């Protein structure tokens, strides 16, 4: 039966779109349900490069994305929680993990799709617990992955008998470089190498894509997947960019070499599987496994090489730090004036996030220069807070419009809370780090690990607070306020553990007791400062009673 070209394109595009969205659905479900535990596990599993690579692979399997793991790694390296070599090992492991995911998701398990879909919908709709709802979301996402692959298989059947389609596919087979670059662009465009590889392998298994073209496109997806993280970290710390660029060179360069070997007939791809689809997936898995095996022992030299190649560029905006988003000409237009104020608050929040990342390394090795930079950042935050409050006080709307004063008060309160949070880091926490250094003290191993874990939890909430400020998303605001109670409980539990170590007479805990407890309080206060960003949104929705979430 003939299928019109337009209908064929719509069917393929719809099936591919469902696949891309389904992969993202699974990833966001894991991030929301287990993101905190995953971050802690990933950061702790870096005692050696093998453990770091294994943790990266495991995280990529759970998150369905090597890019998501790379972004987690970027945060750890920026905060000084892990070194560049551990970061490189994590990224290499994540690349292998994403290849494993593609192989798993391509498995056709009869009957599992309706079971996952039915169970996922029931759990999502009937459960009131956030984590259970996210587990339902994961199940729905997995079901939709399998369903989208079936749709791709069905939609691609006309390609086998179409003379025009065969001509295009033969062209790609005869020009593997074009196929390689096209696949790289597609993987970057959809921001998912897993979805891209699944699409190409499925088309190859149906006979719609010649084997050589499928191999070229699967290898191209590796280059495109590595490019995603590069573009997402262009403004990150130089240590992060070195790791990400090294991964691009290794993964992209390795893919080019393997493609050349396949075209030259140096790799017996027929040994990789019974059909072109299986061969493409196994090639993808084998490529990333060999890349990990070859590069993991060399992460030290690779890291040193990238330190030479990727230099820390000077900040071109250094002279523009005094610029402000507060436009006095729109103070008679409240909506535009408040948008200006929010932009300024977001910038303040970003500065505080950077300060929060940089404070933990001071407790390992105090640096007066770094401490002074944080003091300078605090002074800038304090100055901007005052400027925002003065600016908001001059915003004028129509007479009798009560919303004008309410919104101005809310944004002024956020400015003061951010200023208080910055003070907790740049004054309180930095002074505690200085005391620890001057008195030559050391935290106990358990105490220091607990402080690092608590810092990581608070840092995530700082980031979420900035996201709420930018998006005004009620769902994110609700999660942010819920985290405030969780952080309070975590802090209480950590204080109890510290007191237990004091009862046991552990010398290191006794010597650092005051610093330990004060640092816990400082981080808790910082978390509260950012949690307050969510309160105005929830108050408008009637979801707060006596400063707590309704039903919480």
Secondary structure, DSSP 8 states (H G I E B T S, - for coil): ----HHHHHHHHHHHHHHHHHHHHHHHHHHHHHHHHHHHHHHHHS-SSHHHHHHHHHHHHHHHT-HHHHHHHHHHHHHHTSS-HHHHHHHHHHHHHHHHHHHHHHT---TTHHHHHHHHHHHHHHH--SHHHHHHHHHHHHHHHHHHHHHHHHHHHHHHHH-HHHHHHHHHHHH-HHHHHHHHHHHHHHHT-HHHHHHHHHHHHHTTSS-HHHHHHHHHHHHHHHHHHHHHHTTTS-HHHHHHHHHHHHHHHHHHHHHHHHHHTT-S-GGGG-SSHHHHHHHHHHHHHHHHHHHHHTTHHHHHHHHHHHS-----TTGGGTT--S--GGGTTSHHHHHHHHHHHHHHHHHHHHHHHHHHGGGGTS--HHHHHHHHHHHHHHHHHHHHHHHHHHT---STT-HHHHHHHHHHHHHHHHHHHHHHIIIIIIHHHHHHHHHTT----HHHHHHHHHHHHHHHHHHHHHHHHHHH--HHHHHHHHHHHHHHHHHHHHHHHHHHHHHHTT-HHHHHTHHHHHHHHHHHHHHHHHHHGGGHHHHHHTT-EETTEETT-
